[in-house]
Amino acid sequence: MIADFLWLGLIAAGLIFFAAGTLGLLRFPDLFCRLHALTKADNLGLALVALGTAGLWATPAAAMKLAVIWALVAVSAATSGHMIARHARRAWRQEDAL
């Protein structure tokens, strides 16, 4: 019973991080700050939600599946964020050269 509240607390904390990332996306002034807010907050938010969900399901197979999903999302988010930032930086440099 108490453990369920712990897992639900982790899920709620993850949702708070998702909300903070969304707020950063809407409020920060430039692309690079927005990317930082999204990649950091969303990765931690997903980790907390996955950990809370794995605890609620309480099966090792489900926990492993969630860990693999989290790892794949974390790698893809970091890679796509890096690619977007690199493209934006190159476009920014070309504008300055003109």
N, CA, C and O atoms as CSV, one atom per row, in Angstrom:
chain,resi,resn,atom,element,x,y,z
A,1,MET,N,N,0.818,-1.191,0.000
A,1,MET,CA,C,0.000,0.000,0.000
A,1,MET,C,C,0.868,1.263,0.000
A,1,MET,O,O,0.655,2.164,-0.811
A,2,ILE,N,N,1.838,1.326,0.904
A,2,ILE,CA,C,2.718,2.488,0.961
A,2,ILE,C,C,3.605,2.528,-0.279
A,2,ILE,O,O,3.911,3.600,-0.802
A,3,ALA,N,N,4.012,1.354,-0.741
A,3,ALA,CA,C,4.850,1.296,-1.941
A,3,ALA,C,C,4.097,1.842,-3.152
A,3,ALA,O,O,4.694,2.474,-4.023
A,4,ASP,N,N,2.798,1.601,-3.208
A,4,ASP,CA,C,2.010,2.133,-4.319
A,4,ASP,C,C,2.054,3.663,-4.347
A,4,ASP,O,O,2.131,4.265,-5.418
A,5,PHE,N,N,2.005,4.285,-3.172
A,5,PHE,CA,C,2.094,5.743,-3.120
A,5,PHE,C,C,3.471,6.232,-3.562
A,5,PHE,O,O,3.593,7.295,-4.170
A,6,LEU,N,N,4.497,5.455,-3.256
A,6,LEU,CA,C,5.847,5.802,-3.712
A,6,LEU,C,C,5.921,5.765,-5.238
A,6,LEU,O,O,6.454,6.683,-5.862
A,7,TRP,N,N,5.385,4.702,-5.832
A,7,TRP,CA,C,5.414,4.585,-7.301
A,7,TRP,C,C,4.573,5.678,-7.949
A,7,TRP,O,O,4.968,6.253,-8.963
A,8,LEU,N,N,3.407,5.964,-7.360
A,8,LEU,CA,C,2.573,7.038,-7.901
A,8,LEU,C,C,3.247,8.400,-7.733
A,8,LEU,O,O,3.076,9.287,-8.569
A,9,GLY,N,N,4.014,8.565,-6.652
A,9,GLY,CA,C,4.782,9.790,-6.464
A,9,GLY,C,C,5.854,9.956,-7.527
A,9,GLY,O,O,6.096,11.065,-8.003
A,10,LEU,N,N,6.501,8.851,-7.902
A,10,LEU,CA,C,7.496,8.912,-8.978
A,10,LEU,C,C,6.847,9.286,-10.308
A,10,LEU,O,O,7.396,10.079,-11.073
A,11,ILE,N,N,5.689,8.715,-10.575
A,11,ILE,CA,C,4.982,9.054,-11.811
A,11,ILE,C,C,4.573,10.529,-11.796
A,11,ILE,O,O,4.704,11.217,-12.808
A,12,ALA,N,N,4.085,11.012,-10.666
A,12,ALA,CA,C,3.700,12.427,-10.564
A,12,ALA,C,C,4.914,13.336,-10.742
A,12,ALA,O,O,4.815,14.375,-11.396
A,13,ALA,N,N,6.053,12.959,-10.170
A,13,ALA,CA,C,7.273,13.752,-10.350
A,13,ALA,C,C,7.698,13.766,-11.821
A,13,ALA,O,O,8.152,14.791,-12.330
A,14,GLY,N,N,7.548,12.632,-12.494
A,14,GLY,CA,C,7.848,12.589,-13.923
A,14,GLY,C,C,6.948,13.503,-14.730
A,14,GLY,O,O,7.398,14.159,-15.669
A,15,LEU,N,N,5.685,13.545,-14.366
A,15,LEU,CA,C,4.757,14.431,-15.068
A,15,LEU,C,C,5.098,15.897,-14.821
A,15,LEU,O,O,4.909,16.737,-15.701
A,16,ILE,N,N,5.597,16.203,-13.633
A,16,ILE,CA,C,6.032,17.575,-13.347
A,16,ILE,C,C,7.214,17.949,-14.238
A,16,ILE,O,O,7.286,19.070,-14.742
A,17,PHE,N,N,8.139,17.010,-14.432
A,17,PHE,CA,C,9.268,17.289,-15.328
A,17,PHE,C,C,8.808,17.463,-16.776
A,17,PHE,O,O,9.336,18.307,-17.500
A,18,PHE,N,N,7.824,16.665,-17.197
A,18,PHE,CA,C,7.272,16.856,-18.543
A,18,PHE,C,C,6.659,18.245,-18.677
A,18,PHE,O,O,6.844,18.919,-19.690
A,19,ALA,N,N,5.932,18.666,-17.654
A,19,ALA,CA,C,5.318,19.998,-17.686
A,19,ALA,C,C,6.387,21.089,-17.701
A,19,ALA,O,O,6.239,22.091,-18.401
A,20,ALA,N,N,7.458,20.902,-16.937
A,20,ALA,CA,C,8.546,21.891,-16.930
A,20,ALA,C,C,9.223,21.970,-18.296
A,20,ALA,O,O,9.573,23.061,-18.744
A,21,GLY,N,N,9.412,20.841,-18.960
A,21,GLY,CA,C,9.986,20.855,-20.304
A,21,GLY,C,C,9.087,21.564,-21.302
A,21,GLY,O,O,9.561,22.296,-22.170
A,22,THR,N,N,7.793,21.343,-21.172
A,22,THR,CA,C,6.855,22.027,-22.052
A,22,THR,C,C,6.853,23.525,-21.795
A,22,THR,O,O,6.809,24.324,-22.731
A,23,LEU,N,N,6.901,23.899,-20.533
A,23,LEU,CA,C,6.973,25.315,-20.189
A,23,LEU,C,C,8.251,25.941,-20.735
A,23,LEU,O,O,8.228,27.067,-21.232
A,24,GLY,N,N,9.362,25.221,-20.647
A,24,GLY,CA,C,10.620,25.707,-21.214
A,24,GLY,C,C,10.535,25.877,-22.715
A,24,GLY,O,O,11.076,26.833,-23.271
A,25,LEU,N,N,9.853,24.947,-23.374
A,25,LEU,CA,C,9.669,25.057,-24.822
A,25,LEU,C,C,8.901,26.321,-25.183
A,25,LEU,O,O,9.211,26.979,-26.176
A,26,LEU,N,N,7.918,26.652,-24.392
A,26,LEU,CA,C,7.090,27.817,-24.689
A,26,LEU,C,C,7.714,29.134,-24.251
A,26,LEU,O,O,7.441,30.172,-24.853
A,27,ARG,N,N,8.548,29.113,-23.212
A,27,ARG,CA,C,9.018,30.367,-22.623
A,27,ARG,C,C,10.440,30.771,-23.003
A,27,ARG,O,O,10.753,31.962,-23.008
A,28,PHE,N,N,11.306,29.812,-23.319
A,28,PHE,CA,C,12.696,30.175,-23.578
A,28,PHE,C,C,12.842,30.894,-24.906
A,28,PHE,O,O,12.063,30.658,-25.830
A,29,PRO,N,N,13.846,31.782,-25.014
A,29,PRO,CA,C,13.914,32.691,-26.152
A,29,PRO,C,C,14.445,32.086,-27.454
A,29,PRO,O,O,14.006,32.488,-28.531
A,30,ASP,N,N,15.369,31.137,-27.383
A,30,ASP,CA,C,15.952,30.655,-28.635
A,30,ASP,C,C,15.915,29.131,-28.706
A,30,ASP,O,O,15.571,28.445,-27.743
A,31,LEU,N,N,16.278,28.639,-29.869
A,31,LEU,CA,C,16.194,27.212,-30.154
A,31,LEU,C,C,17.069,26.387,-29.225
A,31,LEU,O,O,16.649,25.326,-28.763
A,32,PHE,N,N,18.270,26.853,-28.947
A,32,PHE,CA,C,19.205,26.067,-28.160
A,32,PHE,C,C,18.725,25.905,-26.717
A,32,PHE,O,O,18.851,24.822,-26.145
A,33,CYS,N,N,18.186,26.948,-26.133
A,33,CYS,CA,C,17.621,26.853,-24.778
A,33,CYS,C,C,16.406,25.936,-24.770
A,33,CYS,O,O,16.218,25.164,-23.830
A,34,ARG,N,N,15.597,26.013,-25.786
A,34,ARG,CA,C,14.411,25.167,-25.873
A,34,ARG,C,C,14.794,23.693,-26.003
A,34,ARG,O,O,14.191,22.831,-25.363
A,35,LEU,N,N,15.790,23.411,-26.828
A,35,LEU,CA,C,16.252,22.033,-26.968
A,35,LEU,C,C,16.794,21.498,-25.653
A,35,LEU,O,O,16.539,20.349,-25.292
A,36,HIS,N,N,17.536,22.322,-24.941
A,36,HIS,CA,C,18.086,21.892,-23.657
A,36,HIS,C,C,16.969,21.555,-22.679
A,36,HIS,O,O,17.019,20.532,-21.996
A,37,ALA,N,N,15.968,22.415,-22.615
A,37,ALA,CA,C,14.850,22.173,-21.700
A,37,ALA,C,C,14.111,20.893,-22.062
A,37,ALA,O,O,13.755,20.107,-21.184
A,38,LEU,N,N,13.886,20.689,-23.335
A,38,LEU,CA,C,13.143,19.505,-23.752
A,38,LEU,C,C,13.920,18.221,-23.518
A,38,LEU,O,O,13.377,17.266,-22.963
A,39,THR,N,N,15.164,18.180,-23.924
A,39,THR,CA,C,15.905,16.922,-23.819
A,39,THR,C,C,16.174,16.548,-22.371
A,39,THR,O,O,16.059,15.377,-22.008
A,40,LYS,N,N,16.524,17.504,-21.549
A,40,LYS,CA,C,16.821,17.182,-20.151
A,40,LYS,C,C,15.557,16.833,-19.374
A,40,LYS,O,O,15.505,15.801,-18.706
A,41,ALA,N,N,14.562,17.669,-19.455
A,41,ALA,CA,C,13.348,17.447,-18.663
A,41,ALA,C,C,12.591,16.208,-19.139
A,41,ALA,O,O,12.079,15.444,-18.321
A,42,ASP,N,N,12.519,16.008,-20.431
A,42,ASP,CA,C,11.773,14.859,-20.938
A,42,ASP,C,C,12.475,13.540,-20.633
A,42,ASP,O,O,11.808,12.549,-20.336
A,43,ASN,N,N,13.798,13.507,-20.698
A,43,ASN,CA,C,14.502,12.272,-20.363
A,43,ASN,C,C,14.319,11.915,-18.896
A,43,ASN,O,O,14.061,10.755,-18.574
A,44,LEU,N,N,14.447,12.881,-18.010
A,44,LEU,CA,C,14.250,12.608,-16.587
A,44,LEU,C,C,12.783,12.290,-16.302
A,44,LEU,O,O,12.483,11.397,-15.509
A,45,GLY,N,N,11.879,13.008,-16.940
A,45,GLY,CA,C,10.454,12.732,-16.751
A,45,GLY,C,C,10.087,11.326,-17.182
A,45,GLY,O,O,9.353,10.629,-16.482
A,46,LEU,N,N,10.597,10.907,-18.335
A,46,LEU,CA,C,10.304,9.556,-18.811
A,46,LEU,C,C,10.920,8.507,-17.901
A,46,LEU,O,O,10.311,7.464,-17.661
A,47,ALA,N,N,12.121,8.767,-17.390
A,47,ALA,CA,C,12.762,7.819,-16.472
A,47,ALA,C,C,11.923,7.646,-15.207
A,47,ALA,O,O,11.732,6.524,-14.737
A,48,LEU,N,N,11.424,8.748,-14.659
A,48,LEU,CA,C,10.614,8.655,-13.448
A,48,LEU,C,C,9.280,7.956,-13.702
A,48,LEU,O,O,8.831,7.147,-12.890
A,49,VAL,N,N,8.654,8.270,-14.826
A,49,VAL,CA,C,7.383,7.612,-15.157
A,49,VAL,C,C,7.608,6.118,-15.400
A,49,VAL,O,O,6.814,5.292,-14.948
A,50,ALA,N,N,8.675,5.769,-16.105
A,50,ALA,CA,C,8.965,4.355,-16.364
A,50,ALA,C,C,9.281,3.616,-15.065
A,50,ALA,O,O,8.842,2.482,-14.872
A,51,LEU,N,N,10.040,4.254,-14.176
A,51,LEU,CA,C,10.361,3.619,-12.900
A,51,LEU,C,C,9.104,3.416,-12.053
A,51,LEU,O,O,8.919,2.357,-11.453
A,52,GLY,N,N,8.254,4.423,-12.007
A,52,GLY,CA,C,7.004,4.289,-11.262
A,52,GLY,C,C,6.081,3.241,-11.853
A,52,GLY,O,O,5.439,2.488,-11.120
A,53,THR,N,N,6.011,3.187,-13.162
A,53,THR,CA,C,5.166,2.198,-13.823
A,53,THR,C,C,5.714,0.796,-13.617
A,53,THR,O,O,4.953,-0.142,-13.382
A,54,ALA,N,N,7.031,0.649,-13.703
A,54,ALA,CA,C,7.635,-0.663,-13.471
A,54,ALA,C,C,7.375,-1.125,-12.041
A,54,ALA,O,O,7.137,-2.310,-11.807
A,55,GLY,N,N,7.416,-0.207,-11.091
A,55,GLY,CA,C,7.127,-0.576,-9.714
A,55,GLY,C,C,5.680,-0.981,-9.500
A,55,GLY,O,O,5.396,-1.885,-8.714
A,56,LEU,N,N,4.771,-0.325,-10.186
A,56,LEU,CA,C,3.358,-0.681,-10.050
A,56,LEU,C,C,3.050,-2.043,-10.671
A,56,LEU,O,O,2.238,-2.798,-10.138
A,57,TRP,N,N,3.692,-2.357,-11.787
A,57,TRP,CA,C,3.452,-3.642,-12.431
A,57,TRP,C,C,4.116,-4.777,-11.680
A,57,TRP,O,O,3.590,-5.889,-11.629
A,58,ALA,N,N,5.280,-4.497,-11.092
A,58,ALA,CA,C,5.997,-5.444,-10.228
A,58,ALA,C,C,6.339,-6.767,-10.901
A,58,ALA,O,O,6.345,-7.809,-10.246
A,59,THR,N,N,6.623,-6.738,-12.193
A,59,THR,CA,C,7.134,-7.932,-12.849
A,59,THR,C,C,8.473,-7.588,-13.492
A,59,THR,O,O,8.618,-6.522,-14.091
A,60,PRO,N,N,9.444,-8.474,-13.373
A,60,PRO,CA,C,10.758,-8.189,-13.962
A,60,PRO,C,C,10.709,-8.007,-15.478
A,60,PRO,O,O,11.452,-7.191,-16.024
A,61,ALA,N,N,9.853,-8.749,-16.156
A,61,ALA,CA,C,9.763,-8.627,-17.608
A,61,ALA,C,C,9.256,-7.240,-18.010
A,61,ALA,O,O,9.770,-6.635,-18.951
A,62,ALA,N,N,8.261,-6.747,-17.304
A,62,ALA,CA,C,7.731,-5.414,-17.604
A,62,ALA,C,C,8.768,-4.344,-17.294
A,62,ALA,O,O,8.899,-3.368,-18.033
A,63,ALA,N,N,9.497,-4.524,-16.210
A,63,ALA,CA,C,10.540,-3.556,-15.856
A,63,ALA,C,C,11.634,-3.525,-16.910
A,63,ALA,O,O,12.130,-2.452,-17.254
A,64,MET,N,N,12.011,-4.668,-17.420
A,64,MET,CA,C,13.045,-4.716,-18.462
A,64,MET,C,C,12.549,-4.068,-19.758
A,64,MET,O,O,13.298,-3.354,-20.424
A,65,LYS,N,N,11.315,-4.313,-20.105
A,65,LYS,CA,C,10.752,-3.688,-21.308
A,65,LYS,C,C,10.741,-2.168,-21.172
A,65,LYS,O,O,11.098,-1.451,-22.107
A,66,LEU,N,N,10.333,-1.689,-20.016
A,66,LEU,CA,C,10.317,-0.240,-19.793
A,66,LEU,C,C,11.727,0.334,-19.793
A,66,LEU,O,O,11.934,1.451,-20.268
A,67,ALA,N,N,12.693,-0.400,-19.276
A,67,ALA,CA,C,14.083,0.069,-19.284
A,67,ALA,C,C,14.614,0.167,-20.709
A,67,ALA,O,O,15.319,1.118,-21.049
A,68,VAL,N,N,14.276,-0.814,-21.539
A,68,VAL,CA,C,14.713,-0.776,-22.944
A,68,VAL,C,C,14.044,0.378,-23.674
A,68,VAL,O,O,14.691,1.082,-24.449
A,69,ILE,N,N,12.758,0.577,-23.433
A,69,ILE,CA,C,12.048,1.690,-24.069
A,69,ILE,C,C,12.664,3.014,-23.656
A,69,ILE,O,O,12.898,3.882,-24.496
A,70,TRP,N,N,12.931,3.176,-22.346
A,70,TRP,CA,C,13.529,4.418,-21.869
A,70,TRP,C,C,14.904,4.635,-22.494
A,70,TRP,O,O,15.220,5.751,-22.908
A,71,ALA,N,N,15.718,3.598,-22.569
A,71,ALA,CA,C,17.059,3.743,-23.144
A,71,ALA,C,C,16.982,4.138,-24.615
A,71,ALA,O,O,17.735,5.004,-25.059
A,72,LEU,N,N,16.093,3.523,-25.370
A,72,LEU,CA,C,15.957,3.863,-26.793
A,72,LEU,C,C,15.457,5.295,-26.981
A,72,LEU,O,O,15.941,6.014,-27.855
A,73,VAL,N,N,14.505,5.703,-26.175
A,73,VAL,CA,C,13.993,7.074,-26.271
A,73,VAL,C,C,15.068,8.074,-25.869
A,73,VAL,O,O,15.198,9.127,-26.492
A,74,ALA,N,N,15.839,7.755,-24.832
A,74,ALA,CA,C,16.900,8.662,-24.388
A,74,ALA,C,C,17.965,8.840,-25.472
A,74,ALA,O,O,18.417,9.957,-25.727
A,75,VAL,N,N,18.359,7.746,-26.101
A,75,VAL,CA,C,19.362,7.830,-27.171
A,75,VAL,C,C,18.802,8.586,-28.372
A,75,VAL,O,O,19.490,9.424,-28.954
A,76,SER,N,N,17.572,8.297,-28.740
A,76,SER,CA,C,17.003,8.973,-29.916
A,76,SER,C,C,16.753,10.453,-29.644
A,76,SER,O,O,16.915,11.276,-30.546
A,77,ALA,N,N,16.361,10.808,-28.421
A,77,ALA,CA,C,16.153,12.221,-28.090
A,77,ALA,C,C,17.467,12.983,-28.109
A,77,ALA,O,O,17.531,14.105,-28.612
A,78,ALA,N,N,18.504,12.384,-27.567
A,78,ALA,CA,C,19.809,13.049,-27.573
A,78,ALA,C,C,20.336,13.202,-28.994
A,78,ALA,O,O,20.883,14.246,-29.350
A,79,THR,N,N,20.174,12.178,-29.790
A,79,THR,CA,C,20.653,12.229,-31.178
A,79,THR,C,C,19.877,13.251,-31.989
A,79,THR,O,O,20.474,14.049,-32.711
A,80,SER,N,N,18.561,13.238,-31.883
A,80,SER,CA,C,17.777,14.192,-32.663
A,80,SER,C,C,18.000,15.622,-32.179
A,80,SER,O,O,18.043,16.543,-32.994
A,81,GLY,N,N,18.143,15.827,-30.871
A,81,GLY,CA,C,18.446,17.159,-30.361
A,81,GLY,C,C,19.780,17.668,-30.874
A,81,GLY,O,O,19.910,18.840,-31.225
A,82,HIS,N,N,20.771,16.787,-30.917
A,82,HIS,CA,C,22.082,17.165,-31.436
A,82,HIS,C,C,22.004,17.514,-32.919
A,82,HIS,O,O,22.617,18.485,-33.363
A,83,MET,N,N,21.258,16.732,-33.679
A,83,MET,CA,C,21.137,16.994,-35.116
A,83,MET,C,C,20.416,18.317,-35.377
A,83,MET,O,O,20.811,19.071,-36.266
A,84,ILE,N,N,19.372,18.602,-34.618
A,84,ILE,CA,C,18.648,19.865,-34.785
A,84,ILE,C,C,19.547,21.037,-34.433
A,84,ILE,O,O,19.579,22.036,-35.152
A,85,ALA,N,N,20.279,20.924,-33.330
A,85,ALA,CA,C,21.169,22.017,-32.911
A,85,ALA,C,C,22.290,22.228,-33.922
A,85,ALA,O,O,22.646,23.369,-34.215
A,86,ARG,N,N,22.850,21.147,-34.460
A,86,ARG,CA,C,23.922,21.285,-35.439
A,86,ARG,C,C,23.414,21.950,-36.710
A,86,ARG,O,O,24.093,22.809,-37.271
A,87,HIS,N,N,22.232,21.565,-37.168
A,87,HIS,CA,C,21.663,22.182,-38.362
A,87,HIS,C,C,21.375,23.669,-38.124
A,87,HIS,O,O,21.645,24.504,-38.986
A,88,ALA,N,N,20.827,23.989,-36.952
A,88,ALA,CA,C,20.521,25.388,-36.642
A,88,ALA,C,C,21.794,26.219,-36.547
A,88,ALA,O,O,21.820,27.368,-36.987
A,89,ARG,N,N,22.845,25.646,-35.977
A,89,ARG,CA,C,24.103,26.388,-35.869
A,89,ARG,C,C,24.718,26.638,-37.234
A,89,ARG,O,O,25.244,27.720,-37.494
A,90,ARG,N,N,24.652,25.644,-38.103
A,90,ARG,CA,C,25.177,25.832,-39.460
A,90,ARG,C,C,24.378,26.889,-40.215
A,90,ARG,O,O,24.953,27.717,-40.921
A,91,ALA,N,N,23.058,26.861,-40.069
A,91,ALA,CA,C,22.221,27.864,-40.733
A,91,ALA,C,C,22.496,29.250,-40.165
A,91,ALA,O,O,22.493,30.234,-40.906
A,92,TRP,N,N,22.730,29.337,-38.877
A,92,TRP,CA,C,23.031,30.612,-38.219
A,92,TRP,C,C,24.369,31.158,-38.710
A,92,TRP,O,O,24.495,32.363,-38.929
A,93,ARG,N,N,25.367,30.297,-38.886
A,93,ARG,CA,C,26.667,30.728,-39.391
A,93,ARG,C,C,26.570,31.196,-40.840
A,93,ARG,O,O,27.234,32.155,-41.235
A,94,GLN,N,N,25.744,30.517,-41.625
A,94,GLN,CA,C,25.601,30.930,-43.033
A,94,GLN,C,C,24.912,32.281,-43.135
A,94,GLN,O,O,25.242,33.072,-44.018
A,95,GLU,N,N,23.972,32.558,-42.259
A,95,GLU,CA,C,23.316,33.870,-42.267
A,95,GLU,C,C,24.294,34.968,-41.903
A,95,GLU,O,O,24.237,36.062,-42.465
A,96,ASP,N,N,25.198,34.687,-40.963
A,96,ASP,CA,C,26.193,35.670,-40.560
A,96,ASP,C,C,27.206,35.916,-41.677
A,96,ASP,O,O,27.738,37.018,-41.808
A,97,ALA,N,N,27.466,34.892,-42.475
A,97,ALA,CA,C,28.450,35.043,-43.556
A,97,ALA,C,C,27.897,35.887,-44.701
A,97,ALA,O,O,28.661,36.472,-45.469
A,98,LEU,N,N,26.595,35.950,-44.815
A,98,LEU,CA,C,26.001,36.725,-45.896
A,98,LEU,C,C,25.986,38.154,-45.530
A,98,LEU,O,O,25.523,38.986,-46.310
